[in-house]
Amino acid sequence: MPKLKTNKGLAKRVKVSSNGKIKRRKAFAGHLMSGKTGDRKRRLKRTALVSKGFTRTLLRALGKA
């Protein structure tokens, strides 16, 4: 069976932690920030974890599963 190709677009956007969780950036933080409150902007700066059910799909696309 041939090797699986890594989805490079995904690989640039996420990081896999040592215990297999996937970290991602939050959406809606790219532009039009002046209309958002400071609290909301600070929340958007933080990284988020991909949900457990979707992690397996993404790991397969990254060639890790």
N, C-alpha and C positions, 0 to 999 in steps of 0.2 A: 504494500500500500504506500502511495507517495506521501511525502511530508505535507502537513497542513500549512497554508500560508497565513501569516499573521495579518490581521486587519490593521494596517498602519494608521488609518485615521483614528481608530479607537485607541491604539497604543500611545498616540501623542496626547490623548485627552485624559487618560486614567493611569493610576498607579496601583499595583497589586501589593498588598502588605504581606509580611512574612507568614501570617496565618491564613492567607487566602482571601481576605476581604478586599474589595475594590473601592478605592477612594476616587471621588470625582469632584469637579467644581459645580457650584450651583448655577442655575439658569437665571436670566433676567438681570445680570449684573454687568452687561457689556456697554450699554449706553443709555441715554435718557435717565441719568441718575439724579438730576436735580429735583425731580418730582417725588423722589422716594425719601422717607424719613431716615435719620441717622441710624436709628435702631435697626431698621430693615437693611440698610447698606452694610452695617457691621455683621449682621447675620449672613448676608450673601457672600461676604468675604471668606467665611469658613468653608472647609471642605465637607462633603457629605459622603456617606457610604451608600453604595448601590444596594438595593433591597436583596434579601436573601434569595428570593425566587428567580431573580434576573441574573444573579452572579454567575450561575453555571453557564448560561448562554454566552455571557461576555467572556468568560474564561476560555470557552471553546473558540471564540473569535480571535482571542489573543494567542491561541496555540498552547495554552497551559493546562488544558483538561483532556 
